[in-house]
Amino acid sequence: MTTLPGKAEAYHSTKVFNASTVPAKLTEQHNTKQGVWGRIEAISGRLHLTRCHGTDDGEATEIIHAGDYAVVAPQEVHFVTLEDNTEFKVTFYREPSTGSGQRA
């Protein structure tokens, strides 16, 4: 399980998404920028987070239940799949020394 570094600071949060409003980019393979962690929080329902480990290592999928979250490491390739009635948001973190202000 990926965790946030102790000094990581939140710098941007998305609005709450559901099956009708989730951007297509989030449901396709993508990654965060260097030095940026994503904290994916399920607000209602269940969200499937698939981490893509390359062609040799395959993929690993975990389910994030309402009230829980998962952390995506910098540059980790991943995508989400929503179940019915799922709502979620993403908060982006960086260490203070990163300071680039770039969005994921």
Number of C-alpha atoms within 10 A of each C-alpha: 6 10 12 18 11 7 11 17 17 16 15 16 15 11 12 15 17 19 14 8 10 18 11 10 11 13 15 14 15 17 22 18 16 14 18 28 29 27 21 22 22 25 21 18 17 22 26 16 21 19 20 18 13 9 7 6 8 9 13 11 14 12 17 21 17 16 12 14 17 20 19 22 22 17 16 19 18 22 19 22 17 21 14 11 13 19 22 24 18 20 18 22 26 25 18 11 9 13 11 11 10 14 12 18
